[in-house]
C-alpha cells in the first residue's frame, strides 16, 4: 500500500465546511445533521418488525408516515459514500480497529460502542447532534447551538483527561 496522502490543513477544512453548511442552508433550507436520519431509520424499521410498538407514539409515527425518502436520510447516505471515497482517495482506508494504543481490542470496541451510545443519547436529549445542533444551530447565532457546543467540548475535555493514560506511549528514553 502506498503512503497516505497528507491531511487537509485544518483552516482550509474549516472554511470548506462553512461553505458547505452555507450552501446547504441556501439549497435545502436546512442545515447539516444526522440525528433525524437515524430516528427515521429506527422508526421505519421498528414499524416493519413490530407495528404495534410505534403506533401509540405520535412522534415516531410521524417519522413512519414520512418514510425514508427525506433529505436527511439522503444526506447521511451521501456522507457515508463521501467518507468512504475520501478515505480511499486519500489512501487511508484500512480494515483495522483503531483506538488508544494501550487498550486491548475488546476495550477499543467497548470504548467505541459506549462513546457512540452516550453521543447518540446526548444528541436525542439535545434535539440535535454535533453537526445539527452545534454547526447548524450556531450558524444562525442560535443560543442553543452555542450552549450545546460549550457542553460538548467540556464533556470531551473531561473524558479526554480520564482516558489520557490509555493514549500515552511509553518513553523510550
Secondary structure, DSSP 8 states (H G I E B T S, - for coil): ---------HHHHHHHHHHHHHHHHHHHSS---SHHHHHHHHHHHHHHH-HHHHHT-HHHHHHHHH-S-SHHHHHHHHHHHHHHHHHHHTT-------S-TTS-HHHHHHHHHHHHHHHHHHHHHHTS-IIIIIIHHHHTT-HHHHHHHHHHHHHHHHHHHHHHHHH------
